[in-house]
Amino acid sequence: MRKSPLIHLLSLFCLASPVLYADQTPERFEKEVTETLALDYLLSFPDDYDADATRRWPLVIFLHGAGERGSDLSKVAVHGPPKRVAEGTDFPFILASPQCPENEWWTGQPVLELIDSLEEKHRVDSSRIYLTGLSMGGYGTWHFACEAPDRFAAIAPVCGGGVPYKMRWIKTLPVWAFHGEADHVVPLEESGRLVDTLKRLGNETVKFTIYPETGHDSWTPTYNNPELYSWLLSHQREESSAN
């Protein structure tokens, strides 16, 4: 018997929803200051988060690229760590993946305030907060690290860029940058000049992975690499550290 168009659409929706979100829940951060600060985001926890009510967990913040802006949170899960969670990966950290509104940029979003809120609501290990993002989110990763260098234990910007002058604020922060050699959207130089500046400033922890013959999509090999997550989690911020 042939399904009606409505039943067919409902069937597709029921099948698609778990794939899009999996173990990630749509959440909204909102705070009244001089103006309303708000961000919608996807949130996921390790499978054993509730096993020990006293345990605190690392937190990873993922910033998506320009193509995932808007008000449809399913877009946030098309790349990076939230995509891995949607595919069934159980990460040993809390993952928060906010969505930048349409036609806006990460630099104008309350990402740091969102982190404050997550620390208040959940069992976050404040010494193990990590920031990563791709393309526009890579720029955002460099930006927020420079805005609040003492908040992060390590960062991993992918095919992003920033202001070389500001690297002085993160000259002791562990950084692993990634870029495609054949990227014609965000040129390799955008990451390269920041990494070079950090090295000149004496940052001995900075790493730079260049994918030969890879274009703008340097995020797929990056976020599929288990070494990235092991590297992030190997770093812990000292409470008394200053960059």
Secondary structure in CASP SS format (residue, H / E / C, confidence):
PFRMAT SS
TARGET T0000
AUTHOR 0000-0000-0000
METHOD secondary structure of the structure
MODEL  1
M C 1.00
R C 1.00
K C 1.00
S C 1.00
P H 1.00
L H 1.00
I H 1.00
H H 1.00
L H 1.00
L H 1.00
S H 1.00
L H 1.00
F H 1.00
C H 1.00
L H 1.00
A H 1.00
S H 1.00
P H 1.00
V H 1.00
L H 1.00
Y H 1.00
A C 1.00
D C 1.00
Q C 1.00
T E 1.00
P E 1.00
E E 1.00
R E 1.00
F E 1.00
E E 1.00
K E 1.00
E E 1.00
V C 1.00
T C 1.00
E C 1.00
T E 1.00
L E 1.00
A E 1.00
L E 1.00
D E 1.00
Y E 1.00
L E 1.00
L E 1.00
S E 1.00
F C 1.00
P C 1.00
D C 1.00
D C 1.00
Y H 1.00
D H 1.00
A H 1.00
D C 1.00
A C 1.00
T C 1.00
R C 1.00
R C 1.00
W E 1.00
P E 1.00
L E 1.00
V E 1.00
I E 1.00
F E 1.00
L E 1.00
H C 1.00
G C 1.00
A H 1.00
G H 1.00
E H 1.00
R C 1.00
G C 1.00
S C 1.00
D C 1.00
L H 1.00
S H 1.00
K H 1.00
V H 1.00
A H 1.00
V H 1.00
H C 1.00
G H 1.00
P H 1.00
P H 1.00
K H 1.00
R H 1.00
V H 1.00
A H 1.00
E C 1.00
G C 1.00
T C 1.00
D C 1.00
F C 1.00
P C 1.00
F C 1.00
I E 1.00
L E 1.00
A E 1.00
S E 1.00
P E 1.00
Q E 1.00
C C 1.00
P C 1.00
E C 1.00
N C 1.00
E C 1.00
W C 1.00
W H 1.00
T H 1.00
G H 1.00
Q C 1.00
P C 1.00
V H 1.00
L H 1.00
E H 1.00
L H 1.00
I H 1.00
D H 1.00
S H 1.00
L H 1.00
E H 1.00
E H 1.00
K H 1.00
H C 1.00
R C 1.00
V E 1.00
D E 1.00
S E 1.00
S E 1.00
R E 1.00
I E 1.00
Y E 1.00
L E 1.00
T E 1.00
G E 1.00
L E 1.00
S C 1.00
M H 1.00
G H 1.00
G H 1.00
Y H 1.00
G H 1.00
T H 1.00
W H 1.00
H H 1.00
F H 1.00
A H 1.00
C H 1.00
E H 1.00
A C 1.00
P H 1.00
D H 1.00
R H 1.00
F C 1.00
A C 1.00
A E 1.00
I E 1.00
A E 1.00
P E 1.00
V E 1.00
C C 1.00
G C 1.00
G C 1.00
G C 1.00
V C 1.00
P H 1.00
Y H 1.00
K H 1.00
M H 1.00
R H 1.00
W H 1.00
I H 1.00
K C 1.00
T C 1.00
L C 1.00
P C 1.00
V E 1.00
W E 1.00
A E 1.00
F E 1.00
H E 1.00
G E 1.00
E C 1.00
A C 1.00
D C 1.00
H C 1.00
V C 1.00
V C 1.00
P C 1.00
L H 1.00
E H 1.00
E H 1.00
S H 1.00
G H 1.00
R H 1.00
L H 1.00
V H 1.00
D H 1.00
T H 1.00
L H 1.00
K H 1.00
R H 1.00
L C 1.00
G C 1.00
N C 1.00
E C 1.00
T C 1.00
V C 1.00
K E 1.00
F E 1.00
T E 1.00
I E 1.00
Y E 1.00
P C 1.00
E C 1.00
T C 1.00
G C 1.00
H C 1.00
D C 1.00
S C 1.00
W H 1.00
T H 1.00
P H 1.00
T H 1.00
Y H 1.00
N C 1.00
N C 1.00
P H 1.00
E H 1.00
L H 1.00
Y H 1.00
S H 1.00
W H 1.00
L H 1.00
L H 1.00
S C 1.00
H C 1.00
Q C 1.00
R C 1.00
E C 1.00
E C 1.00
S C 1.00
S C 1.00
A C 1.00
N C 1.00
END
